[in-house]
Amino acid sequence: MSQLFDKFRSVGIICTSVPINLLYNKKQSTYGIVSCTDTSVQVYSLNKLRLINQFDPLSHVIDCISVSTEYGYFCACGNQIYRYLTNSHIEKCYKIQHGQKFKDIQVYVNHILGLDDDGDLRIWDIESGNLYGCMESSNIKLFLGLDKYSNKVLVGTNNRLQLWNIRKCELVYEFKCVDQDFKMMQQSSEHNIILLVFNNDKIVLINVDTDAILFTIKDYVHQNITVAVFRCDKPWIILCTQGSSANMIAYDLETLHQQFIYENAHESRIVSVKCIFNEPMCVTSSTDNSIKTWMFDGIDNRPRLLRIIAGHYDTPSNLTFMPSDNQFLVSSDKFGFMKMFNVDTDFRSTVLARLSINKIKNKFENLSTTTVYPISNYSIETSRTQDWNDLVAVHKNFSKASVWSTRLKNQSKNFLTVPNIVLKKYSDDSIYPTCVNISGCGNFAVLGYSNGSVHVFNIQSCIHRGYFNYGDEKTLLAHHGSINSVKINILNKIVITCGNDSMARFWMFDTKKLFKYIQFDFIPFDMDISRESNLVSINLSNFDVIIVCLVSFSVSRIFKGHFRRITCHRFTSDARYVLSSSMDSTLRVWNIPHDCLVDVLILKDGPIDSFAVNDTFSLLATSQIGKKGITLWSNKSCYEYVPLKRIHECDIKTSLVLVNHVEQEHIDIEMSQTEDINITIDNIDFKNDDSLISLSELNGFNWSNLSKLDVIRKRNKPKEGFQKPPDAPFFIDAYQDTKIEEHKTPQKRKLLDLLSYTKFSKKLIKASQNLELQNETTDNSDMNAEYDNLLKILKNMNMVSVYKEIQTLVCGDDENDKMLILAFIDFTIYHLTTKKNYDLIQAYLKCFLKV
């Protein structure tokens, strides 16, 4: 995992394929909608569909959930069931020993029932957590806890419907009226009525008391029933079918007639429908990442859409933080929707709109009945947000560029279109924009087109303001091939374009003339610009990221390391780092001044499609291929010290072998490489290898500022010195200027000089005296031990004490002091030759030379 980023939370994911649940709050007399993301459980209020609680994330994907007013929330991940209380923390865990995966769980009275993939049903006591019972080798497919009993469940297995006693784990009764497989089972408000949906979509109502079929409903028109529930206020059955679209159908059980068909209730398969007790309302969830509430108050009691909360229908792309307000994150998807998510509070998240060619016509149309133009690229500039539109989006295979306002949250009526006079000069008039960039002033938009032309538009009036041409007045093209990216510098003087002709060209914005170009060996796919630093990053088709300086117009950095297509790359606001993501499921952080890789984020769930970084580099937002949500990552360097050192490629390859989604062919290649690397590493003894330099394990605050200690003292010295208080008038001034000097004999002076030496100096003198004796012999083991002990003495001192020790070495001018200096030089030379504690000895030597 990354040293720099830590997972924070997910936004934009409302629900998954796991059915939702309703939970009644007795204190507030309201319902809560319990859904789940991939790894966490979240609760929405029924009244306003606002997020009111989100539980601690789990390490695995959630397979099913169940709730209880008395016992809280339960979710199953793999072979474990976790219980949450209202404090959002895990309370208990129920686990299967043999490791099978749960496919359904249900809270029944004071027990939790779990059905695994082998068809075994296990029952746990909720409070104690002990296994209450187990029904093994029954090949159970469905089960349902009956409300009229406290210890009996209905079980569906092998064309049979059975009633089991969970306390004794024995069969009570087998119903004779069921003789075929069924895929759904639901209990009505009348506790003895059960609804069964067979595999052939035949619906049967059974009385479990009399073992009799009440009636049968067979609809040959609507097939593939996904959900069947009872309404709680009327004798109706609500069915959800999945065909070309997701439909809702209602049957009246009194007349046995179909009441209505509501087509296109969701964009994809409806997963669950929950009806409110004694209310003409229901809640639906779908795999299109949306939850809707419906009110049955229309004509013929048809449902009316009351509220909706939805994320993206597909993987979000083109992530961008709002330049003026980093709390909002803008994203788009292939259905043409553009959404703004608030990273702090979800209820402030809004949907800008979907591309509408004719708003009046498309207002009431569904996605499946209208032409969808996916957003391929867009650009935002908020300097003139209060005056006019600030967002321009280009759509795949659509000849016009749409204009939006993030302040008004809507789309403008005008489009950016190339005039017909200019289109007639092209050989192919069916061109469409592929990229866009708005100038820093917010007045102009530069669009690159599929035929290689680049045009300038005024955003306020949407009027065409010219085009770039490299010399041929007949073709009016800027590149030979499609334009991949276009950028404008901060002063609106230079426009940078790159296309499929493997060239990056630099244009004057005023004259529209070419003045510089760079020819690459590979095709440049995308660009990003740091306007304050005059740097442009370009990712090439050979998986490299290059940095181009807009002052010298030359390549200043080349970052190599990705081995698959680069999906996105971004500068940080200070242009110190550039981040790049690739299909190899890594996000890499490159240090531009040091020209090295400093951090790698490896994702096991899939490669990153797009990412964005806020202005302060405190948040990273990523969207992964196959995921409908956006993951937020916090930068740990904002609240703790994170050392960023150079990372070698061999370390990354070893970690990438563990990524699950990498193709097996690529895994075999990487395994063979990493095995060779591991073999060579294991055969090296790093501690006893004299060819390697080793660093000390001492903390940096003990030696890093040793040579700057005098500067630090001078800086911390108070501006005003100590002021002596005035003498009292009754003090006697006698003997004020007299000095009493002690008479010192020559023997006493020599004794004081020896005592002035510290413990380190004494041992250093002793080691230097022994050095002459050791040079005559071949055994230097004793000398080495003495130098090692001297280093230990310095390690145990603080930085000020070490500074004083080194300072005392050069205090005197007699022969003993000179011998002490030579001894210290021999001490440093010895440790430099051994190549151990290299950083520590360098700091000591630097301080010694400075003193």
Summary of the structure (lengths in Angstrom):
residues: 851
radius of gyration: 37.6
end to end distance: 44.6
largest distance: 127.5
contacts: 2608
relative contact order: 0.06
helix: 17%
strand: 39%
